Amino acid sequence: MPYWLNLFVAIDQLLNALLAGAPDETLSSRAYRAERDGKWFGRLFRPAIDVLFFWQPRHCYQAYLAEVQRKQYSSNFR
């Protein structure tokens, strides 16, 4: 991944950890899972995040799939 994208993901994961989420998960992925599981966090944040990333259809779902498939891992760890 490009350097700027790595920084963005790191900041995203930091924000998620500061909000009591898993330190290696993005807010987008967490929001998708939370909405899927009927939690308030997801009902509140998933729609807002998807609007912010309007150019990527179903952004939070795509972020969740990327987490599951470990696409953000460095190739050194695959």
N, CA, C and O of each residue as an XYZ file, in Angstrom:
312
protein
N       0.843     -1.180      0.000
C       0.000      0.000      0.000
C       0.888      1.244      0.000
O       2.001      1.220      0.526
N       0.401      2.306     -0.579
C       1.166      3.553     -0.552
C       1.323      4.070      0.883
O       0.504      3.786      1.757
N       2.377      4.822      1.094
C       2.687      5.354      2.425
C       1.514      6.134      3.014
O       1.170      5.930      4.178
N       0.890      7.027      2.232
C      -0.212      7.860      2.741
C      -1.403      6.999      3.154
O      -2.102      7.324      4.114
N      -1.635      5.903      2.431
C      -2.742      5.019      2.795
C      -2.427      4.266      4.089
O      -3.310      4.057      4.920
N      -1.173      3.863      4.253
C      -0.761      3.228      5.508
C      -0.992      4.164      6.690
O      -1.462      3.733      7.743
N      -0.664      5.440      6.520
C      -0.876      6.415      7.594
C      -2.364      6.575      7.909
O      -2.755      6.631      9.075
N      -3.178      6.646      6.880
C      -4.614      6.794      7.079
C      -5.183      5.598      7.838
O      -5.984      5.771      8.758
N      -4.779      4.398      7.463
C      -5.257      3.193      8.148
C      -4.792      3.195      9.606
O      -5.557      2.831     10.501
N      -3.556      3.599      9.846
C      -3.033      3.653     11.218
C      -3.820      4.635     12.079
O      -4.134      4.339     13.232
N      -4.137      5.796     11.528
C      -4.922      6.790     12.267
C      -6.330      6.266     12.527
O      -6.881      6.448     13.613
N      -6.904      5.615     11.521
C      -8.236      5.022     11.651
C      -8.250      3.977     12.764
O      -9.159      3.965     13.593
N      -7.252      3.107     12.785
C      -7.171      2.078     13.816
C      -6.947      2.687     15.198
O      -7.479      2.185     16.189
N      -6.169      3.755     15.272
C      -5.959      4.439     16.541
C      -7.276      5.003     17.065
O      -7.593      4.854     18.245
N      -8.039      5.648     16.191
C      -9.337      6.182     16.607
C     -10.253      5.066     17.099
O     -10.958      5.230     18.095
N     -10.241      3.951     16.412
C     -11.060      2.820     16.835
C     -10.632      2.332     18.221
O     -11.478      2.053     19.071
N      -9.335      2.230     18.445
C      -8.842      1.785     19.752
C      -9.206      2.785     20.847
O      -9.564      2.390     21.957
N      -9.114      4.080     20.538
C      -9.478      5.105     21.521
C     -10.968      5.047     21.883
O     -11.367      5.460     22.971
N     -11.777      4.530     20.960
C     -13.218      4.374     21.209
C     -13.546      2.970     21.720
O     -14.667      2.487     21.560
N     -12.558      2.325     22.333
C     -12.709      1.014     22.979
C     -12.912     -0.131     21.991
O     -13.521     -1.147     22.328
N     -12.400      0.033     20.771
C     -12.465     -1.036     19.783
C     -11.160     -1.799     19.727
O     -10.213     -1.484     20.447
N     -11.116     -2.799     18.870
C      -9.902     -3.595     18.689
C      -8.821     -2.722     18.043
O      -9.119     -1.978     17.108
N      -7.588     -2.795     18.516
C      -6.539     -1.914     18.018
C      -6.117     -2.176     16.575
O      -5.472     -1.324     15.964
N      -6.461     -3.321     16.025
C      -6.045     -3.630     14.660
C      -7.228     -3.652     13.684
O      -7.149     -4.262     12.618
N      -8.320     -2.984     14.056
C      -9.502     -2.939     13.193
C      -9.848     -1.483     12.899
O      -9.688     -0.616     13.758
N     -10.317     -1.221     11.693
C     -10.715      0.140     11.343
C     -12.113      0.434     11.878
O     -12.895     -0.476     12.153
N     -12.406      1.713     12.016
C     -13.745      2.121     12.439
C     -14.804      1.632     11.460
O     -15.897      1.238     11.867
N     -14.485      1.655     10.187
C     -15.445      1.233      9.171
C     -15.830     -0.232      9.342
O     -17.011     -0.578      9.302
N     -14.843     -1.082      9.529
C     -15.112     -2.501      9.724
C     -15.914     -2.726     11.004
O     -16.868     -3.504     11.020
N     -15.526     -2.053     12.056
C     -16.239     -2.175     13.323
C     -17.687     -1.706     13.190
O     -18.598     -2.333     13.730
N     -17.895     -0.613     12.477
C     -19.253     -0.089     12.295
C     -20.119     -1.088     11.539
O     -21.285     -1.284     11.883
N     -19.559     -1.720     10.513
C     -20.322     -2.726      9.772
C     -20.705     -3.887     10.685
O     -21.866     -4.293     10.731
N     -19.714     -4.422     11.414
C     -19.997     -5.553     12.303
C     -21.028     -5.185     13.366
O     -21.925     -5.970     13.674
N     -20.887     -3.988     13.919
C     -21.799     -3.551     14.977
C     -23.233     -3.430     14.443
O     -24.184     -3.843     15.107
N     -23.379     -2.866     13.248
C     -24.734     -2.763     12.684
C     -25.291     -4.152     12.386
O     -26.459     -4.429     12.659
N     -24.463     -5.011     11.833
C     -24.880     -6.391     11.551
C     -25.371     -7.094     12.815
O     -26.308     -7.892     12.780
N     -24.714     -6.777     13.933
C     -25.059     -7.414     15.207
C     -26.111     -6.640     15.993
O     -26.414     -6.990     17.133
N     -26.670     -5.588     15.392
C     -27.755     -4.833     16.020
C     -27.322     -3.890     17.128
O     -28.135     -3.529     17.979
N     -26.063     -3.484     17.137
C     -25.564     -2.604     18.190
C     -25.721     -1.138     17.786
O     -25.705     -0.802     16.602
N     -25.873     -0.277     18.787
C     -26.094      1.149     18.542
C     -24.938      1.782     17.796
O     -25.148      2.646     16.945
N     -23.712      1.361     18.104
C     -22.530      1.936     17.453
C     -22.649      1.822     15.929
O     -22.376      2.778     15.202
N     -23.051      0.668     15.469
C     -23.191      0.450     14.034
C     -24.347      1.217     13.430
O     -24.224      1.772     12.338
N     -25.462      1.253     14.126
C     -26.624      1.987     13.611
C     -26.322      3.474     13.495
O     -26.861      4.156     12.624
N     -25.470      3.971     14.365
C     -25.114      5.387     14.342
C     -24.008      5.689     13.331
O     -24.131      6.606     12.519
N     -22.939      4.915     13.389
C     -21.743      5.250     12.616
C     -21.690      4.672     11.205
O     -21.141      5.324     10.317
N     -22.234      3.480     10.954
C     -22.115      2.887      9.626
C     -22.699      3.777      8.531
O     -22.025      4.007      7.527
N     -23.931      4.291      8.681
C     -24.454      5.159      7.618
C     -23.612      6.430      7.421
O     -23.388      6.858      6.289
N     -23.154      7.022      8.511
C     -22.353      8.250      8.418
C     -21.027      7.991      7.714
O     -20.608      8.781      6.868
N     -20.371      6.900      8.054
C     -19.088      6.569      7.426
C     -19.286      6.277      5.938
O     -18.495      6.726      5.109
N     -20.338      5.528      5.596
C     -20.594      5.232      4.185
C     -20.850      6.506      3.386
O     -20.455      6.590      2.223
N     -21.503      7.498      3.987
C     -21.726      8.778      3.304
C     -20.392      9.503      3.096
O     -20.160     10.081      2.035
N     -19.516      9.473      4.105
C     -18.203     10.127      3.976
C     -17.380      9.523      2.837
O     -16.635     10.232      2.160
N     -17.514      8.225      2.631
C     -16.777      7.523      1.581
C     -17.708      7.213      0.415
O     -17.762      6.079     -0.060
N     -18.433      8.217     -0.039
C     -19.476      8.070     -1.049
C     -18.990      7.452     -2.360
O     -19.782      6.838     -3.076
N     -17.716      7.599     -2.684
C     -17.186      7.085     -3.947
C     -16.966      5.573     -3.910
O     -16.751      4.953     -4.951
N     -17.021      4.972     -2.704
C     -16.855      3.524     -2.586
C     -18.175      2.919     -2.101
O     -18.505      3.021     -0.920
N     -18.922      2.296     -2.997
C     -20.195      1.707     -2.575
C     -19.993      0.707     -1.430
O     -19.080     -0.118     -1.458
N     -20.861      0.804     -0.432
C     -20.821     -0.097      0.738
C     -19.427     -0.116      1.378
O     -18.853     -1.177      1.618
N     -18.909      1.064      1.643
C     -17.549      1.206      2.174
C     -17.309      0.362      3.426
O     -16.309     -0.351      3.506
N     -18.204      0.435      4.389
C     -17.989     -0.283      5.651
C     -17.961     -1.797      5.438
O     -17.157     -2.502      6.049
N     -18.838     -2.286      4.575
C     -18.833     -3.712      4.258
C     -17.525     -4.091      3.574
O     -16.933     -5.123      3.891
N     -17.073     -3.261      2.639
C     -15.804     -3.522      1.953
C     -14.635     -3.499      2.936
O     -13.702     -4.293      2.814
N     -14.687     -2.589      3.911
C     -13.638     -2.527      4.942
C     -13.649     -3.785      5.798
O     -12.593     -4.306      6.159
N     -14.835     -4.270      6.120
C     -14.962     -5.511      6.887
C     -14.337     -6.675      6.105
O     -13.572     -7.460      6.666
N     -14.664     -6.783      4.813
C     -14.087     -7.859      3.999
C     -12.570     -7.753      3.933
O     -11.873     -8.767      3.979
N     -12.056     -6.536      3.827
C     -10.603     -6.332      3.793
C      -9.961     -6.810      5.093
O      -8.873     -7.387      5.075
N     -10.634     -6.570      6.221
C     -10.111     -7.042      7.519
C     -10.098     -8.567      7.556
O      -9.105     -9.177      7.953
N     -11.199     -9.175      7.142
C     -11.311    -10.639      7.172
C     -10.267    -11.273      6.258
O      -9.682    -12.303      6.591
N     -10.040    -10.654      5.111
C      -9.074    -11.188      4.145
C      -7.647    -10.710      4.413
O      -6.720    -11.059      3.683
N      -7.482     -9.911      5.464
C      -6.173     -9.398      5.887
C      -5.458     -8.626      4.778
O      -4.240     -8.724      4.635
N      -6.215     -7.861      3.998
C      -5.642     -7.118      2.882
C      -4.754     -5.969      3.329
O      -3.945     -5.483      2.538
N      -4.881     -5.520      4.574
C      -4.068     -4.401      5.038
C      -2.749     -4.866      5.647
O      -1.914     -4.044      6.023
N      -2.561     -6.177      5.745
C      -1.295     -6.687      6.254
C      -0.204     -6.450      5.229
O      -0.443     -6.511      4.023
N       0.970     -6.184      5.710
C       2.129     -6.091      4.827
C       2.356     -7.450      4.171
O       2.069     -8.489      4.766
N       2.863     -7.438      2.967
C       3.148     -8.700      2.282
C       4.184     -9.529      3.058
O       4.287    -10.739      2.856
N       4.944     -8.880      3.938
C       5.927     -9.606      4.767
C       5.258    -10.555      5.750
O       5.891    -11.497      6.226
N       3.977    -10.317      6.061
C       3.273    -11.121      7.052
C       2.297    -12.117      6.435
O       1.632    -12.857      7.159
N       2.206    -12.143      5.140
C       1.271    -13.065      4.481
C       1.931    -14.365      4.167
O       1.296    -15.261      3.612
